[in-house]
Amino acid sequence: MSGAEMITGQLQGHHERCYDNYRMSTENFNTLCNELKSKGLRCNGEVIIEEQVGMFLQLLGQASKLRKIGEDFQHSLETVWRCIRNVLHFVMKLSPDYIKQPKSNTPAHPMLAEGTRYGLFKDAIGAIDGTHIRAYPNSKDKYKERFINRKGEYTQNVMAAVDFDGNFLAVVAGWEGSAHDNTILRSALQKGLLYVPPGKYYLVDAGYANTPQFLAPYRRICYHLGTFRDRSRGQGEYRYDKPEELFNHRHAQLRNIVERTFGVVKGRFHILKDMAPFDFDIQIQIVGACCTLHNFIKHHNRIQNVSDESFIQGTEGSNGSQVEDNGDDDYSQVGDAESSDLPNAANLREHIKNSLWQMRENA
């Protein structure tokens, strides 16, 4: 059976076949092919567009070796690699259509509506965090030792901004595993890779500075959701000893969306957990492509009224349970952010903290 015959049979067969092989529904697969075609993707010799996209998604979703993909689609390694790079190029051209930064008139998320549990965070537009992806730096790179993170592994440190629906708003990939989160954030702001509308802010962990644009938790105060969960066992709701604990708990529950989003995208696209030794520029593009396809799938699932978080692995919701460990200690890693608090940021955090505590006492 040729590759064209195989993928035609999968797309016309039971919907689970496409879902299992290519990590998306048949409808989304066909829509992706059409959108890539509109960006300029064409048949590569006798290899039809559906075959090329299938090879690419098999690489991303199953972290398959090129030789395995070639065997499945009955093509040479040269043809497989040429098709994968071709699709990767056009997925990156599709990226600006699906990864969009918020604007000044972006409305507050319904979860942050006034009078709700998180209403005091009404000006938050999402959360920012970093995650480590296995990396293979170029062998001739004299600075490749910088990619060794604190666990002794070669990784790239990927920073992402996520909204409260779990969509990527910005992705900054390619930094060395030893790079500090706050350094990546500053660079992204300077280069225009991240934009914060006036009057809005992102939620960040204690590895970042607390500024008017980035609201961080109180340091050296209980922050991990798992800690709140463990302390409340057998006692019903957690009993807060001071207002800073209540603020940190609400902050962590909201910021948990970025951990859950990392969990979903890594669970769907296994290559993010087992990166192949491509050129480093290709590795960076693969991270961006996975985030783009994540947003693409969520967008079209919403149109189809489909909810799909079946790929979550190692993460749970904001009910106070364990989240994915990205290698950072949220309340002990202070780095160069320790002395960066600004008065306006401190005032905002104090206002939210005191208001939360007052609402609790009046309840």
Secondary structure as UniProt FT lines:
FT   HELIX           3..12
FT   HELIX           15..22
FT   HELIX           26..39
FT   TURN            45..46
FT   HELIX           49..62
FT   HELIX           66..73
FT   HELIX           77..98
FT   TURN            104..105
FT   HELIX           110..112
FT   TURN            114..115
FT   TURN            117..118
FT   HELIX           119..121
FT   TURN            122..123
FT   STRAND          124..134
FT   TURN            139..140
FT   TURN            142..143
FT   HELIX           144..147
FT   TURN            150..151
FT   STRAND          154..162
FT   TURN            164..165
FT   STRAND          168..176
FT   TURN            177..178
FT   HELIX           181..190
FT   TURN            191..192
FT   TURN            198..199
FT   STRAND          201..203
FT   TURN            206..207
FT   TURN            212..213
FT   STRAND          214..215
FT   TURN            219..220
FT   HELIX           225..232
FT   TURN            233..235
FT   HELIX           243..268
FT   HELIX           270..272
FT   HELIX           280..303
FT   TURN            304..305
FT   TURN            310..311
FT   TURN            318..320
FT   TURN            330..332
FT   HELIX           335..337
FT   TURN            338..339
FT   HELIX           343..362
//
